[in-house]
Amino acid sequence: MSRQNPLSSKTSSRAKPQQSESCKSSANKSGEAKTRRQALTSLGAMLGGGIAASAFPGLVSPLRAAEPAPQDRKIQDTIRRGLEWIVKTQSRLGHWEASGSYRVPMTALAGIALTCEGSTTTQGKYSAAIRRATDYIISRARPNGLIGEPEDARYTYGHGFSLLFLSQVLGEEEDEDRRETLMDVLSRGVEFTGQAQTPAGGWGYVSARDGNNFDEGSTTVTQVQGLRGCRNSGVTVPKDIIDKAIKYIYDCQMPDGGICYSSNNRSGSRPAITAAAIACLFNAGEYDGERVQKLIKYCKSQLYDSVRTGRNSFGHWHYAYYYYSQAVYRQGGQLWDDYKDVLYPKLQTEQSNEGSWSGNIGPIYVTSLNLTMLQLENEFLPIYQR
């Protein structure tokens, strides 16, 4: 299969979403179908019009599944308690935070976890919480396109996660005024992302100008996935931004197949960043080729079995498995079935009585990532679809 970039006008069919009987049965949900058609109409108009939805890999069909994939009742209860804990801990202003800071990235990640359940800003059990989160993040949009707090020493994380969250909300938004606002915020956000990119093709914790062109793998992945979400929703994303980012990732690949911390710090491969890179490349249509296979092989050796053993010599366990779960789910088949049969019970047993999880950065961060992993099979969000 030739390398193609789905953020350009030509896309691969590898990630074409599958239609199931449950998808067909949801046709009677006219409001839901209408908003999907609006998103597709917007995207078709943006790219020339008259193009079938199936031509865009990862873009959900307007007839999406009406119910989540069947799962063990205990896992469903785990998800429910986690989501209810998230809603209960939301501030009156609509945000969440970790250690008194990181309000924008925490709010975006919590919002993503809630939308994975199937609720939108106007429909579903968690619509009110999603709407408040959306309004909060919109309020953090700056005139220069940054979504976040300029004083945050790592504002690109919040910016990238916000692009991802708001782009998923846009595809379901029924209010025309809010859709226009979201399109404006996302369009300016994409412009900021392009301007923040370093000459090497990556991103750092702040923009290239603010950070003297420093860049590293984890923030780069966050930007690319956010851009992919925007593109899915009909927001124009310049092809050269993604091309440079993909080249950056490959430039950071080590002989063992993994990805190092930065193009300027090649001290060794980092399992967590490598897992994120695979998910990012899959989002960008990079599935085949020797270099991708080396990445997959490296992660399988470092991460696939450690979810069973609990080995965590690399740090940032939840970050690593948040992205690695996306990569394994995209590969599907027996690989995913065996993986989730270990991952799900592990996450279930680590949940607190109140419904949250604890770990590095804080409970809202870990809970949001874990709930996203547990809800990948719902396939409600285009960014996580096969």
C-alpha positions as CSV (number, residue, x, y, z in Angstrom):
1,M,0.0,0.0,0.0
2,S,1.4,3.4,-0.9
3,R,1.9,6.0,1.7
4,Q,-0.9,8.5,1.6
5,N,-1.8,11.4,3.8
6,P,-5.6,11.6,4.6
7,L,-5.1,15.2,5.5
8,S,-4.5,15.9,1.9
9,S,-7.1,15.6,-0.9
10,K,-6.2,12.0,-1.6
11,T,-6.9,9.5,1.1
12,S,-6.4,5.8,1.9
13,S,-9.3,3.5,2.2
14,R,-7.6,1.4,4.9
15,A,-9.4,3.0,7.8
16,K,-12.8,3.0,6.2
17,P,-15.4,2.6,9.0
18,Q,-17.4,-0.6,8.9
19,Q,-21.2,-0.6,8.8
20,S,-22.9,-3.0,11.1
21,E,-26.6,-4.0,11.6
22,S,-26.7,-1.8,14.7
23,C,-25.5,1.1,12.5
24,K,-28.4,0.5,10.1
25,S,-30.9,0.3,12.9
26,S,-30.1,3.8,14.1
27,A,-31.5,5.5,11.0
28,N,-34.6,6.5,12.9
29,K,-32.6,8.8,15.1
30,S,-33.2,11.7,12.8
31,G,-31.6,14.4,15.0
32,E,-28.4,12.3,15.2
33,A,-28.3,11.6,11.5
34,K,-29.0,15.2,10.7
35,T,-26.0,16.4,12.6
36,R,-23.8,13.8,11.0
37,R,-25.0,14.8,7.5
38,Q,-24.3,18.4,8.4
39,A,-20.7,17.5,9.2
40,L,-20.4,15.5,6.0
41,T,-21.9,18.3,4.0
42,S,-19.5,20.8,5.5
43,L,-16.6,18.5,4.7
44,G,-17.7,17.8,1.2
45,A,-18.1,21.5,0.5
46,M,-14.7,22.2,2.0
47,L,-13.0,19.6,-0.3
48,G,-15.0,20.2,-3.5
49,G,-18.4,18.7,-2.7
50,G,-20.1,15.6,-3.9
51,I,-17.7,13.2,-2.2
52,A,-19.0,10.2,-0.4
53,A,-18.4,9.9,3.3
54,S,-16.7,6.5,2.9
55,A,-13.9,8.2,0.9
56,F,-12.6,9.6,4.1
57,P,-10.9,7.1,6.4
58,G,-11.8,7.4,10.0
59,L,-14.8,9.6,9.3
60,V,-17.9,8.2,11.0
61,S,-21.0,7.3,9.0
62,P,-24.1,9.4,9.6
63,L,-25.8,6.2,10.7
64,R,-23.6,5.4,13.7
65,A,-24.2,2.7,16.2
66,A,-27.2,3.5,18.5
67,E,-25.8,1.5,21.4
68,P,-22.3,0.7,22.7
69,A,-20.7,-2.6,21.7
70,P,-21.8,-5.4,24.1
71,Q,-19.4,-5.7,27.0
72,D,-19.3,-7.4,30.3
73,R,-21.8,-5.8,32.8
74,K,-19.0,-5.2,35.3
75,I,-17.0,-3.3,32.8
76,Q,-20.1,-1.2,31.9
77,D,-20.5,-0.5,35.6
78,T,-16.9,0.5,35.8
79,I,-17.4,3.0,32.9
80,R,-20.6,4.3,34.4
81,R,-19.1,5.0,37.8
82,G,-16.1,6.7,36.2
83,L,-18.2,8.9,34.0
84,E,-20.4,9.9,37.0
85,W,-17.3,10.8,39.0
86,I,-16.1,13.0,36.2
87,V,-19.4,14.8,36.0
88,K,-19.6,15.2,39.8
89,T,-16.2,16.8,40.0
90,Q,-16.7,19.4,37.2
91,S,-16.5,23.0,38.4
92,R,-19.4,25.4,38.0
93,L,-17.4,27.1,35.3
94,G,-17.2,23.9,33.3
95,H,-13.5,22.9,33.8
96,W,-11.5,20.3,35.6
97,E,-7.9,20.7,36.8
98,A,-5.0,18.8,38.2
99,S,-3.1,20.1,41.2
100,G,-4.6,23.5,40.8
101,S,-3.5,24.0,37.2
102,Y,-3.7,22.4,33.7
103,R,-7.4,23.4,33.4
104,V,-7.5,23.4,29.6
105,P,-5.9,20.0,28.9
106,M,-7.8,18.3,31.8
107,T,-11.1,19.7,30.6
108,A,-10.5,18.6,27.0
109,L,-9.5,15.1,28.1
110,A,-12.5,14.8,30.5
111,G,-14.8,16.0,27.7
112,I,-13.4,13.4,25.3
113,A,-14.1,10.7,27.9
114,L,-17.7,11.9,28.2
115,T,-18.3,12.1,24.4
116,C,-17.0,8.6,24.0
117,E,-20.1,7.5,25.8
118,G,-22.2,8.9,23.0
119,S,-23.6,12.0,24.6
120,T,-23.3,15.4,22.7
121,T,-23.8,19.0,23.7
122,T,-27.5,18.6,23.2
123,Q,-28.4,14.9,23.6
124,G,-27.6,12.2,26.0
125,K,-27.0,11.6,29.7
126,Y,-23.9,13.8,29.9
127,S,-24.9,16.6,27.5
128,A,-25.0,19.3,30.2
129,A,-21.4,18.5,31.3
130,I,-20.1,18.3,27.7
131,R,-21.8,21.6,26.9
132,R,-20.2,23.3,29.9
133,A,-16.8,21.9,29.0
134,T,-17.2,23.1,25.5
135,D,-18.1,26.6,26.5
136,Y,-15.2,26.7,28.9
137,I,-12.6,25.7,26.3
138,I,-14.1,28.1,23.7
139,S,-13.7,30.8,26.3
140,R,-10.0,30.0,26.5
141,A,-9.4,30.7,22.8
142,R,-7.0,33.6,22.3
143,P,-7.0,36.1,19.4
144,N,-3.8,34.5,18.0
145,G,-5.5,31.1,17.8
146,L,-4.0,29.5,21.0
147,I,-6.6,27.6,23.0
148,G,-5.2,27.8,26.5
149,E,-3.4,29.9,29.0
150,P,-0.2,31.7,27.7
151,E,1.3,31.5,31.2
152,D,1.1,27.7,31.1
153,A,4.6,26.4,30.7
154,R,3.2,23.5,28.6
155,Y,0.3,25.1,26.8
156,T,0.7,23.1,23.6
157,Y,-0.7,20.0,25.3
158,G,-3.9,21.9,26.2
159,H,-4.1,23.3,22.7
160,G,-3.7,20.0,21.0
161,F,-6.2,18.2,23.2
162,S,-8.7,21.1,22.8
163,L,-8.5,20.8,19.0
164,L,-9.3,17.1,19.3
165,F,-12.2,17.6,21.8
166,L,-13.8,20.5,20.0
167,S,-13.5,18.8,16.6
168,Q,-15.4,15.8,17.9
169,V,-18.0,18.0,19.4
170,L,-18.4,19.9,16.1
171,G,-19.4,16.8,14.2
172,E,-22.5,16.4,16.4
173,E,-23.4,20.1,17.1
174,E,-26.9,21.0,16.1
175,D,-26.9,24.6,17.1
176,E,-25.9,26.7,14.1
177,D,-24.4,29.6,16.1
178,R,-22.3,27.2,18.2
179,R,-21.2,25.4,15.0
180,E,-20.0,28.7,13.5
181,T,-18.2,29.5,16.8
182,L,-16.5,26.1,16.8
183,M,-15.4,26.4,13.2
184,D,-13.9,29.8,13.9
185,V,-12.1,28.6,17.1
186,L,-10.8,25.5,15.3
187,S,-9.7,27.3,12.2
188,R,-7.7,29.8,14.1
189,G,-6.4,27.0,16.3
190,V,-5.1,25.2,13.2
191,E,-3.4,28.3,12.1
192,F,-1.7,28.7,15.5
193,T,-0.5,25.1,15.4
194,G,1.1,25.6,12.0
195,Q,2.8,28.8,13.2
196,A,4.0,27.0,16.4
197,Q,5.7,24.1,14.4
198,T,9.5,24.1,14.5
199,P,11.7,24.0,11.4
200,A,12.4,20.3,12.2
201,G,8.6,19.6,11.9
202,G,7.8,18.9,15.5
203,W,6.3,20.9,18.4
204,G,7.5,21.6,21.9
205,Y,5.8,22.5,25.1
206,V,5.3,26.0,23.8
207,S,5.4,27.4,20.3
208,A,8.6,27.4,18.3
209,R,9.1,31.1,18.8
210,D,8.5,30.9,22.6
211,G,10.6,27.8,23.0
212,N,13.6,28.6,20.7
213,N,12.6,25.8,18.3
214,F,12.6,23.1,20.9
215,D,10.4,20.1,20.0
216,E,9.7,16.6,21.3
217,G,7.6,13.6,20.5
218,S,4.7,13.7,22.9
219,T,3.6,17.2,22.1
220,T,4.1,16.6,18.4
221,V,1.7,13.6,18.6
222,T,-0.9,15.7,20.4
223,Q,-0.9,18.4,17.7
224,V,-1.1,15.9,14.8
225,Q,-4.1,14.0,16.4
226,G,-5.8,17.3,17.0
227,L,-5.3,18.3,13.4
228,R,-6.6,15.0,12.2
229,G,-9.8,15.6,14.3
230,C,-10.2,19.0,12.8
231,R,-9.7,17.7,9.3
232,N,-12.4,15.1,9.9
233,S,-14.8,17.8,10.9
234,G,-14.3,19.9,7.8
235,V,-11.7,22.4,9.0
236,T,-9.0,23.1,6.5
237,V,-5.6,21.7,7.5
238,P,-2.6,22.5,5.3
239,K,-1.0,19.4,4.0
240,D,2.5,20.6,4.5
241,I,2.1,20.8,8.3
242,I,1.3,17.1,8.5
243,D,4.0,16.1,6.0
244,K,6.6,17.8,8.1
245,A,5.3,16.2,11.2
246,I,5.4,12.7,9.8
247,K,8.9,13.3,8.6
248,Y,9.8,14.5,12.1
249,I,8.5,11.3,13.7
250,Y,10.4,9.1,11.3
251,D,13.6,11.2,11.8
252,C,13.3,10.4,15.5
253,Q,13.1,6.7,14.9
254,M,16.0,4.7,16.4
255,P,17.6,1.5,15.1
256,D,15.5,-0.7,17.4
257,G,12.4,0.8,15.9
258,G,11.3,3.0,18.7
259,I,11.0,6.8,18.9
260,C,13.5,8.9,20.9
261,Y,12.5,11.9,23.0
262,S,13.5,14.5,20.5
263,S,15.3,15.0,17.3
264,N,18.0,16.7,19.4
265,N,18.0,14.1,22.2
266,R,18.6,10.6,20.8
267,S,19.6,8.9,24.0
268,G,17.3,6.0,23.4
269,S,13.8,4.9,22.4
270,R,10.9,5.8,24.6
271,P,8.0,3.2,24.8
272,A,5.4,5.8,25.7
273,I,6.3,8.2,22.9
274,T,6.6,5.3,20.4
275,A,3.0,4.2,21.3
276,A,1.8,7.7,20.8
277,A,3.6,7.9,17.4
278,I,1.9,4.7,16.1
279,A,-1.5,6.1,17.0
280,C,-0.6,9.4,15.3
281,L,0.7,7.7,12.2
282,F,-2.4,5.5,11.9
283,N,-4.5,8.7,12.2
284,A,-2.4,10.2,9.4
285,G,-3.0,7.1,7.1
286,E,0.5,5.5,7.7
287,Y,-0.2,1.8,8.2
288,D,2.3,-0.1,6.1
289,G,5.9,0.1,5.3
290,E,9.1,-1.2,7.0
291,R,9.4,1.8,9.4
292,V,5.8,1.5,10.6
293,Q,6.2,-2.3,11.1
294,K,9.4,-1.6,13.1
295,L,7.4,0.7,15.3
296,I,4.7,-1.8,15.9
297,K,7.2,-4.6,16.6
298,Y,9.0,-2.4,19.1
299,C,5.8,-1.5,21.0
300,K,4.6,-5.1,21.0
301,S,7.9,-6.1,22.7
302,Q,7.8,-3.3,25.2
303,L,4.1,-2.8,25.9
304,Y,1.9,-5.6,24.9
305,D,3.0,-8.1,27.5
306,S,3.6,-5.5,30.2
307,V,-0.1,-4.7,30.4
308,R,-0.4,-8.3,31.8
309,T,2.6,-8.2,34.1
310,G,2.2,-4.6,35.3
311,R,5.8,-3.9,34.5
312,N,6.4,-0.2,34.2
313,S,10.0,0.6,33.9
314,F,9.4,3.5,31.4
315,G,7.0,5.7,33.3
316,H,3.9,7.5,32.2
317,W,1.9,4.2,32.1
318,H,-1.5,5.6,31.5
319,Y,-0.2,8.0,28.8
320,A,1.5,5.1,27.0
321,Y,-1.5,2.8,27.1
322,Y,-4.0,5.5,26.2
323,Y,-2.2,5.7,22.8
324,Y,-1.2,2.1,22.6
325,S,-4.8,1.0,23.1
326,Q,-5.8,3.1,20.1
327,A,-3.1,1.5,18.0
328,V,-4.0,-2.1,19.0
329,Y,-7.7,-1.4,18.5
330,R,-7.0,-0.1,15.0
331,Q,-5.1,-3.4,14.3
332,G,-8.1,-5.3,15.6
333,G,-8.7,-9.1,15.4
334,Q,-7.4,-11.5,17.9
335,L,-4.6,-9.1,18.8
336,W,-7.2,-6.6,20.2
337,D,-9.3,-9.3,21.8
338,D,-6.4,-10.8,23.7
339,Y,-5.2,-7.3,24.7
340,K,-8.5,-6.0,26.1
341,D,-9.1,-9.3,28.0
342,V,-6.1,-8.2,30.1
343,L,-6.5,-4.5,30.0
344,Y,-10.1,-4.2,31.0
345,P,-9.9,-6.3,34.2
346,K,-6.7,-4.5,35.2
347,L,-8.4,-1.1,34.9
348,Q,-11.5,-2.4,36.7
349,T,-9.6,-3.6,39.7
350,E,-7.6,-0.4,40.0
351,Q,-10.7,1.8,40.2
352,S,-11.5,3.5,43.5
353,N,-14.8,3.0,45.3
354,E,-15.9,6.5,44.2
355,G,-15.3,5.8,40.5
356,S,-11.9,7.5,39.8
357,W,-8.4,6.3,39.2
358,S,-5.2,7.7,40.7
359,G,-1.8,8.1,39.2
360,N,0.7,10.4,37.7
361,I,-0.6,14.0,37.2
362,G,-3.8,13.3,39.1
363,P,-7.2,11.5,39.2
364,I,-9.0,13.5,36.5
365,Y,-6.2,12.9,34.1
366,V,-5.9,9.2,34.8
367,T,-9.7,8.7,34.9
368,S,-10.2,10.4,31.6
369,L,-7.5,8.3,29.9
370,N,-8.8,5.0,31.3
371,L,-12.4,5.7,30.4
372,T,-11.3,6.6,26.8
373,M,-9.5,3.2,26.6
374,L,-12.5,1.4,27.9
375,Q,-14.9,3.0,25.4
376,L,-12.9,2.6,22.2
377,E,-15.3,-0.1,21.0
378,N,-18.2,2.3,21.2
379,E,-16.8,4.0,18.1
380,F,-18.7,7.1,18.7
381,L,-15.8,9.4,17.9
382,P,-14.3,9.4,14.3
383,I,-10.8,9.8,15.6
384,Y,-10.8,6.4,17.3
385,Q,-12.6,4.4,14.7
386,R,-11.1,1.7,12.6
